[in-house]
Structures are given as C-alpha cells and as structure tokens.
C-alpha cells in the first residue's frame, strides 16, 4: 500500500461541528418543526449524535423538543408509509 498523505487513515473521521453551537442557538424550540425534521430520518426517528454531529447538550434539547412536538401532534410519530 502506498502511503498517501492526502488520504485520511483508516478509522479516522473528520470531526463534525454542532450546528446549534455554531449558530449560537441557546434553546431548541419544539414549535420549529422545520428545524426538528432536519434531525429526523425518513421513518421519523431522531438521528444520533454521531450522524448529525450535535453536541451532547443540544442533542438532549433536540430529543426533548421532538418528543414535545410529537405529543402536541406538530410532527408525526411515524411516517405515513410506515402505517
């Protein structure tokens, strides 16, 4: 195998940045469904931190906001094609 310095080593991932920290967002509101849906997959599941790159603090706020929005029927628990 040729040692190529421009190619990252196996197992090394580029560190992701928290979009909320970068934007200076202090609180994630459950009424902002467009923001919440960006952090959910097509089945309606909340995406994990390792995929989205959010910080632990913002991931907790995000999951709480998604659950509140689901309870108030602002976003569905499951997508239409899963029913």
Rosetta blueprint (number, residue, H / E / L):
1 X L
2 X L
3 X L
4 X L
5 X L
6 X L
7 X L
8 X L
9 X L
10 X L
11 X L
12 X L
13 X L
14 X L
15 X L
16 X L
17 X L
18 X L
19 X H
20 X H
21 X H
22 X H
23 X H
24 X L
25 X L
26 X L
27 X L
28 X L
29 X L
30 X L
31 X L
32 X L
33 X H
34 X H
35 X H
36 X H
37 X H
38 X H
39 X L
40 X E
41 X L
42 X L
43 X L
44 X L
45 X L
46 X E
47 X L
48 X L
49 X H
50 X H
51 X H
52 X H
53 X L
54 X L
55 X L
56 X H
57 X H
58 X H
59 X H
60 X H
61 X H
62 X H
63 X H
64 X H
65 X H
66 X H
67 X H
68 X H
69 X H
70 X H
71 X H
72 X L
73 X L
74 X L
75 X L
76 X L
77 X L
78 X L
79 X L
80 X H
81 X H
82 X H
83 X L
